[in-house]
Amino acid sequence: MQTIAFNYDTVFLFRSSWGNNMNTEYKPKTARPRLKTSAPKPRRSNPGRETSARGSKTLGPRSSALWMELNERGHTTFSLRDVEEITGLRGSSARTLIHKAERRGLATRIRSGLYTLVPFEMGRATEYVGDPYVIAREMCEGHPYFLSHASAMELHRMVTQPQFTIYVSSTMRTPPRSVHGHEYRFVMVKPADFFGLTQVWITKQQSVMVSDKERTILDALRQPQYAGGIPEVAKGLWMSREDIKIPRLLEYVQHFSSGALRRRLGFLLEFYKMASPEQLKPLRLRLTSTYDRLDPTLPKSGSFQSRWRLQLNIGTDELEAIPHT
């Protein structure tokens, strides 16, 4: 494997639970939030029995121990296996405990066997999913993964519109899923494709792996259907022009065999004057006589540009307008 395959950085990024506001100055602290609990009101018939009233946030002894341990571990998302490990319950007994927790608004089911804690400050709310990027990580069930394409662009502030589809590159073949208003799309990648990644802190205790800015641009140019099309990728490239490291970008591109990727990358870097002719020369030397569409998500139309062997099915006026928007 090439040295490039393990290029990891760390970025601290706090994602507000009420929106998409980010704070890159955040550094996680060791102290964990204390869970508020209240003693269950005993019944004459069975004083130790937990209440089952829908919407009640009251915790019984076993539930309290479970929730305290999950919070100590920083697990806002947890599985049935976690419940069994912590409580000692097995099978139907563990599922019954979780079912009661769902009814009380203490947990929300994401999919079979996977749940997320509902914060106590949510009051009587019984539907809460948590951060969609943390959920995406948990859906990979421990397999190698990284957030990519439009999702990575959002986390790197390379988009101007909120994203409602979460893109995850993973070695695990997973069908698309929908969870409480968010679509999750999984892109199959080979183990050798795990390079150019960075760690991003989403909450005070939860981090996810994300493609870095250079890798994000390359993935988006290879598969623009997962990034909103070439105009959106071009916008992200321009927005990050001060941060993008051109030598790293040109080093990463050597990992891929895609001629279309080299054509699109070279064209945009030259169009926005982000790279010198000397830097772009290696890309041009590897071009074949084949022509590719600038944007494969759009029909075949427009003029042919011989320098980069591209069919310009996007008007250059649209690309020229990006720096002024």
C-alpha positions as CSV (number, residue, x, y, z in Angstrom):
1,M,0.0,0.0,0.0
2,Q,1.3,3.5,-0.8
3,T,2.3,5.8,2.0
4,I,-0.6,8.1,0.9
5,A,-3.0,5.5,2.2
6,F,-2.7,6.6,5.8
7,N,-2.9,10.3,5.7
8,Y,-4.9,11.2,8.8
9,D,-5.4,14.6,10.4
10,T,-7.6,15.7,13.3
11,V,-10.1,18.5,13.2
12,F,-12.3,19.5,16.2
13,L,-15.7,20.5,15.0
14,F,-18.7,21.0,17.2
15,R,-22.1,20.6,15.6
16,S,-25.0,22.3,17.4
17,S,-28.0,20.0,18.1
18,W,-30.2,22.8,16.9
19,G,-28.7,23.4,13.5
20,N,-25.6,23.3,11.3
21,N,-23.5,25.8,13.2
22,M,-19.9,24.7,13.5
23,N,-17.1,25.7,15.8
24,T,-13.6,24.6,14.8
25,E,-12.1,25.9,18.1
26,Y,-13.8,23.2,20.2
27,K,-11.7,20.8,22.1
28,P,-13.4,17.9,23.9
29,K,-13.2,17.8,27.7
30,T,-12.9,14.7,29.8
31,A,-15.9,15.6,32.0
32,R,-19.1,14.0,30.9
33,P,-22.7,15.4,31.4
34,R,-24.4,14.1,34.4
35,L,-27.6,12.2,33.8
36,K,-30.7,13.5,35.6
37,T,-32.7,10.8,37.2
38,S,-35.6,10.6,39.5
39,A,-36.7,7.8,41.8
40,P,-39.7,5.8,40.5
41,K,-42.9,6.2,42.4
42,P,-43.6,2.9,44.1
43,R,-46.9,1.0,43.6
44,R,-48.5,-0.9,46.4
45,S,-48.9,-4.0,44.3
46,N,-45.2,-4.1,43.3
47,P,-43.0,-1.4,44.7
48,G,-40.0,-2.3,42.5
49,R,-41.9,-2.1,39.2
50,E,-41.0,0.7,36.8
51,T,-43.7,3.0,35.5
52,S,-44.8,2.4,31.9
53,A,-46.6,5.7,31.3
54,R,-45.9,7.0,27.8
55,G,-43.8,10.2,27.8
56,S,-42.6,9.8,31.4
57,K,-38.8,10.4,31.8
58,T,-38.7,8.5,35.1
59,L,-36.0,5.9,35.4
60,G,-36.1,2.6,37.3
61,P,-33.0,1.1,38.9
62,R,-32.0,-1.1,36.0
63,S,-32.7,1.6,33.4
64,S,-30.9,4.2,35.5
65,A,-27.8,2.0,35.7
66,L,-27.9,1.4,31.9
67,W,-28.3,5.1,31.0
68,M,-25.6,6.1,33.5
69,E,-23.2,3.6,32.0
70,L,-24.0,4.6,28.4
71,N,-23.4,8.3,29.3
72,E,-20.1,7.4,31.0
73,R,-19.0,5.7,27.9
74,G,-20.1,8.6,25.7
75,H,-22.5,6.3,23.8
76,T,-25.4,8.4,22.6
77,T,-26.1,5.6,20.1
78,F,-26.1,2.1,21.3
79,S,-27.1,-1.5,20.3
80,L,-29.0,-4.3,21.8
81,R,-25.6,-6.0,22.4
82,D,-24.6,-3.0,24.6
83,V,-27.8,-3.3,26.6
84,E,-27.1,-7.0,27.2
85,E,-23.5,-6.4,28.2
86,I,-24.3,-3.6,30.7
87,T,-27.5,-5.0,32.2
88,G,-26.8,-8.7,32.1
89,L,-30.2,-9.3,30.5
90,R,-30.5,-11.5,27.4
91,G,-32.8,-11.8,24.4
92,S,-36.4,-10.8,25.0
93,S,-35.6,-9.4,28.5
94,A,-33.2,-6.8,27.0
95,R,-35.6,-6.0,24.2
96,T,-38.4,-5.5,26.7
97,L,-36.3,-3.0,28.6
98,I,-35.5,-1.1,25.4
99,H,-39.2,-1.2,24.4
100,K,-40.2,0.4,27.7
101,A,-37.5,3.0,27.3
102,E,-38.9,3.9,23.8
103,R,-42.4,4.3,25.2
104,R,-41.1,6.7,27.9
105,G,-39.2,8.8,25.4
106,L,-35.8,7.7,26.7
107,A,-34.6,6.2,23.4
108,T,-35.5,6.2,19.7
109,R,-35.1,3.2,17.4
110,I,-33.0,3.9,14.4
111,R,-33.2,0.4,12.9
112,S,-33.4,-3.1,14.2
113,G,-31.0,-3.5,17.2
114,L,-29.8,0.1,17.0
115,Y,-31.0,3.0,19.2
116,T,-30.1,6.5,20.3
117,L,-30.6,8.2,23.6
118,V,-33.1,11.0,23.9
119,P,-31.6,13.9,26.0
120,F,-33.5,14.7,29.1
121,E,-33.7,18.3,28.1
122,M,-36.0,17.2,25.3
123,G,-38.8,17.0,27.9
124,R,-41.6,14.7,27.0
125,A,-40.5,14.3,23.4
126,T,-40.4,10.6,22.3
127,E,-38.8,11.0,18.9
128,Y,-35.2,12.1,18.7
129,V,-32.5,10.8,16.4
130,G,-29.4,12.7,17.4
131,D,-26.7,13.8,14.9
132,P,-27.2,12.1,11.5
133,Y,-23.4,11.9,11.0
134,V,-22.9,9.9,14.2
135,I,-25.8,7.7,13.2
136,A,-24.1,7.1,9.8
137,R,-21.0,5.9,11.6
138,E,-23.0,3.5,13.8
139,M,-24.8,2.1,10.7
140,C,-21.5,0.8,9.5
141,E,-21.4,-1.6,12.4
142,G,-17.7,-1.3,13.1
143,H,-16.6,-1.7,9.4
144,P,-14.1,0.9,8.0
145,Y,-15.9,4.0,6.7
146,F,-15.6,7.7,6.1
147,L,-18.2,10.4,5.4
148,S,-17.7,11.5,1.8
149,H,-19.0,13.4,-1.2
150,A,-21.7,16.0,-0.4
151,S,-21.6,15.1,3.3
152,A,-17.8,15.8,3.5
153,M,-18.4,19.0,1.6
154,E,-20.9,20.1,4.2
155,L,-18.6,19.3,7.1
156,H,-15.7,21.2,5.4
157,R,-18.1,24.2,4.7
158,M,-17.8,23.7,0.9
159,V,-21.6,24.0,0.4
160,T,-24.1,26.8,1.0
161,Q,-27.2,24.7,1.2
162,P,-28.1,22.1,4.0
163,Q,-27.7,18.5,3.0
164,F,-30.4,15.9,3.7
165,T,-28.7,12.9,2.2
166,I,-25.8,11.5,4.1
167,Y,-23.1,9.9,2.0
168,V,-20.9,7.2,3.6
169,S,-18.0,5.4,1.9
170,S,-17.5,2.0,3.4
171,T,-16.2,-1.5,2.8
172,M,-19.6,-2.8,3.7
173,R,-22.3,-3.2,1.1
174,T,-25.4,-1.5,2.5
175,P,-28.6,-0.6,0.8
176,P,-29.9,3.0,1.1
177,R,-31.8,3.8,4.3
178,S,-34.1,6.5,5.5
179,V,-34.2,7.5,9.2
180,H,-36.4,10.3,10.4
181,G,-36.1,12.7,7.4
182,H,-32.5,11.8,6.4
183,E,-31.5,9.6,3.6
184,Y,-28.4,7.5,4.0
185,R,-26.5,6.4,0.9
186,F,-23.5,4.0,1.1
187,V,-20.7,4.1,-1.5
188,M,-18.8,0.8,-1.7
189,V,-15.0,1.4,-1.6
190,K,-12.0,-1.0,-1.4
191,P,-9.7,-1.1,1.6
192,A,-6.9,0.4,-0.5
193,D,-9.0,3.5,-1.0
194,F,-8.8,4.5,2.6
195,F,-6.5,7.5,2.4
196,G,-6.8,11.2,2.7
197,L,-9.0,11.1,5.8
198,T,-9.4,13.3,8.8
199,Q,-11.2,13.0,12.2
200,V,-13.9,15.5,12.9
201,W,-15.6,16.1,16.3
202,I,-19.4,16.3,15.8
203,T,-20.5,16.5,19.4
204,K,-18.6,16.9,22.7
205,Q,-18.0,13.2,22.8
206,Q,-18.5,11.9,19.3
207,S,-16.2,12.0,16.3
208,V,-16.4,10.7,12.8
209,M,-14.0,10.0,10.0
210,V,-14.3,12.3,7.0
211,S,-12.4,12.6,3.7
212,D,-10.1,15.7,3.9
213,K,-10.7,18.6,1.5
214,E,-8.4,17.3,-1.3
215,R,-9.8,13.8,-1.2
216,T,-13.4,15.2,-1.0
217,I,-12.8,17.2,-4.3
218,L,-11.5,14.1,-6.1
219,D,-14.4,11.9,-4.9
220,A,-16.9,14.6,-6.0
221,L,-15.3,14.9,-9.4
222,R,-15.2,11.2,-9.9
223,Q,-18.8,10.7,-8.8
224,P,-20.6,14.1,-9.1
225,Q,-24.0,12.4,-8.8
226,Y,-23.2,12.1,-5.1
227,A,-22.2,15.8,-4.8
228,G,-25.0,17.7,-6.6
229,G,-23.3,17.9,-10.0
230,I,-20.1,19.6,-11.3
231,P,-21.4,23.2,-10.6
232,E,-21.6,22.3,-6.9
233,V,-18.2,20.7,-6.9
234,A,-16.7,23.8,-8.7
235,K,-18.3,26.0,-6.1
236,G,-16.8,23.9,-3.3
237,L,-13.4,24.0,-5.0
238,W,-13.6,27.8,-5.3
239,M,-14.8,28.3,-1.7
240,S,-11.8,26.2,-0.4
241,R,-9.2,27.7,-2.8
242,E,-7.2,29.2,0.2
243,D,-7.1,25.9,2.0
244,I,-6.7,23.4,-0.8
245,K,-3.1,22.1,-1.1
246,I,-2.5,21.7,-4.8
247,P,0.6,19.4,-4.4
248,R,-1.5,17.1,-2.2
249,L,-4.4,17.2,-4.6
250,L,-2.1,16.2,-7.5
251,E,-0.5,13.5,-5.4
252,Y,-3.9,12.0,-4.4
253,V,-5.1,11.9,-8.0
254,Q,-2.3,9.5,-9.0
255,H,-4.1,6.9,-6.8
256,F,-7.0,6.8,-9.2
257,S,-7.0,5.4,-12.8
258,S,-9.9,7.5,-13.9
259,G,-9.1,9.6,-17.0
260,A,-12.4,11.5,-16.6
261,L,-11.2,12.6,-13.1
262,R,-8.0,14.0,-14.5
263,R,-9.8,15.8,-17.3
264,R,-12.3,17.5,-14.9
265,L,-9.7,18.3,-12.3
266,G,-7.2,19.8,-14.7
267,F,-9.9,21.8,-16.5
268,L,-11.2,23.4,-13.2
269,L,-7.8,24.1,-11.7
270,E,-6.8,25.8,-14.9
271,F,-10.2,27.6,-15.3
272,Y,-9.9,29.1,-11.8
273,K,-6.2,29.7,-12.1
274,M,-5.5,27.6,-9.0
275,A,-2.5,25.7,-10.5
276,S,0.4,26.6,-12.7
277,P,1.0,25.1,-16.2
278,E,3.9,23.2,-14.8
279,Q,1.7,21.6,-12.1
280,L,-0.9,20.6,-14.6
281,K,1.5,19.2,-17.2
282,P,1.6,15.7,-15.6
283,L,-2.3,15.5,-15.9
284,R,-2.3,16.5,-19.6
285,L,0.5,14.0,-20.4
286,R,-1.7,11.1,-19.3
287,L,-4.8,12.1,-21.3
288,T,-6.0,9.8,-24.1
289,S,-7.9,10.8,-27.2
290,T,-11.2,9.9,-25.6
291,Y,-13.6,12.7,-24.7
292,D,-15.6,12.7,-21.4
293,R,-18.5,14.9,-20.4
294,L,-17.6,17.7,-17.9
295,D,-20.7,16.7,-16.0
296,P,-21.8,13.1,-16.4
297,T,-25.1,13.8,-14.7
298,L,-26.2,16.0,-17.7
299,P,-27.0,15.0,-21.3
300,K,-24.3,15.0,-24.0
301,S,-24.4,18.5,-25.4
302,G,-22.1,21.5,-25.9
303,S,-18.8,22.1,-27.6
304,F,-15.7,19.9,-27.4
305,Q,-12.6,21.3,-25.7
306,S,-9.5,19.6,-27.1
307,R,-7.0,20.8,-24.4
308,W,-8.6,18.7,-21.7
309,R,-10.6,16.3,-24.0
310,L,-13.9,17.4,-22.5
311,Q,-17.4,18.0,-23.8
312,L,-18.5,21.2,-22.1
313,N,-22.1,20.3,-21.3
314,I,-22.1,23.1,-18.8
315,G,-21.8,26.7,-20.0
316,T,-18.6,28.4,-19.0
317,D,-20.7,31.5,-18.1
318,E,-22.2,29.4,-15.2
319,L,-18.7,28.5,-14.0
320,E,-17.5,32.1,-14.4
321,A,-20.3,33.3,-12.2
322,I,-19.3,31.1,-9.2
323,P,-16.6,33.4,-7.8
324,H,-19.2,36.2,-7.8
325,T,-22.0,34.4,-6.0
